[in-house]
C-alpha cells in the first residue's frame, strides 16, 4: 500500500512537471492593452483623409492599421494598410505602414500598387500634426506623394499623451 502511495505521488509530480512545462516552440502572442482611433486630414483637404487605429500590445509594440484616401489626377485612390508600426516617444510620433493602393480609374494592369507610408509628427492632448509621404512600387504610379497633416484622436487612450 505504501509503495502504491509513493508511486502515485511520484507519478503526480512527473505529470504536473511535464504538463506545466512551457512550450518554447509555441510562444504566447502579445495582447492589445490600449487602442486609439485617429482621423487624419492631409494638406488641409478633407478629400485626402485617413482613419487609423493604433493598438499598443503587451510587449510594448504599437501596431497601426487603417485606410488612406487621396485624390490624384481627379481619381480617389484607396490605400489599405496591411501592416504597420508606430514609435511614440513622449509627444513625438513616427509611423511606417505598408499595403496596397487601388485606383479604379487607372488603366487595366495599373489599378493597384504596393505602397509604403511614413508619418512623422507631434501628438499631444488628442491632436497631432506633421508630415507624411507615400511611395509606390508600380510603374505608372507616382514615385512619391508627400504633404502635411493634422489629426484628431476620435476615441481611445493609453498610447499617446
N, C-alpha and C positions, 0 to 999 in steps of 0.2 A: 504494500500500500504506500509506504514511504517512498519507494522507488518511483511509483506512478505519479505521485505529487511532485517530486523533484523533476521528473521528465516533463510534466505538464507546465511547470514554471519555466524551465529551460526553453521549451518549445514556444511558450508565450513571448518570452524575451526575444527570441530569434525572429518570430513573426512581426512583433512590434518594430524591431530594429530594421528589418528589411522593408516592411510595409510603409514606414515613415521616412525612409531614405529619400533625399531629394533627387529627382530625375534631372541630371545635368544636361541631358540631351533635349529636354522639353522645358525651357525657361518660361516663367510666367510673364505674359505680355503686360507692359505698363498700362495703367488705367487712367482715365480722364479725371483730373481733380479740380479743374476750373475751365470755364468756357466764356468767350466773349464774341459777340457778333458786331462787326463794323461795317458801316456804309461809307463808301468812297465816292467822291466826285473828282473827276480828272480835269485839270486845266479850266476850271470854272464852267464846265459844260455838262449839264446833267444827262445828256445823251451818252457821255463817256463815264460810266459808273461801274461800281463793283460792290458786291456784298461778300465779305469774307469772314469765316469763323476761325478763331484761334482756340486751340484746345491744349491746355497745359496737362502734361502726363505726369504720372507718379515718379518717373525717372528724371524729371526736370525739363525734358524737351517740350517744345511748343510746335504743334502741327498746324498747318494752315490749309484750308480748303475753301472753295467758293467759285465765283464766276466773274470775269471781267467782260464788260460790253463797251465797245467803242465804235465810232463811225469813222470809216476810212473810205475815201473816194465815193461817198454817198451811200455806202452799204454798212449795215450794222454787223460787226464781227463779234462772235461769242467765243471767249477763251475760257474753257472749262479746266479748272485746276485738278490734276490727278495726284500731285504730291507737292508738299511744300513745308518749309520750316521757318520759324521766326526766332530771332535772338533779341532779347529785351534786356537792356542794362540801364537801370534807373528809368529815365524817360526816353532813352534812345531806342528806336525800334528798327530792325532790319529784317526783311522777309525775302526769301527766294522761293519761287514756285515754278513748277513745270506742268505742262498739259498739252491740250490740243485746241487750236483755234479753228473756227469754222466760218467761212464766208460763202453763204449760199448763192450769191450773185456772181462769184468768180467762175471762170471757165471750167468745164469738166476736167478733172485731173489736178486742179489747183485750188479746190474748195477747202482743203484743210492743210494745216501745218502744225508741227510741234512748235512749242514756244517755251521760253523761259522769261519770267518776270523778276525784276528786282525792285524793291521798295525800301527807301531809307527815309527816316523822319523822326519826329518827336511825338510822343503820345503822353498826354497828361490831362487828368480830370475829364476823361471821356471825349477829348478832342485830339486830333492828330493832323499833322501837315508835313509835307516833304516832297520828295521826287520819286519818280518811277520810270522804268524802262521795260520795254517788251522786245525781245529778239525772236526772230522766226527762222526756221531751218529750211523751208521750202523755196525753191527757185520761183520767182514771180511775186513773192510776198515781200513787203519792205524788210530790209535787213534789221532795222531798229526803229521803234517809235519811243518817244520819251516825253515827259512833261512833269507837271507839278500836281499835287493832290491835296485835298482837305478831306478829313474823315471824322465821323461821329460814331461813338460806341452806341449801338442800338439796344444791346442787352448784355447781361452777364457781368462778371467781375472776377478779380483774383489773378489777373495776368499783367495788365498794365496799371500804372499808377493813376 
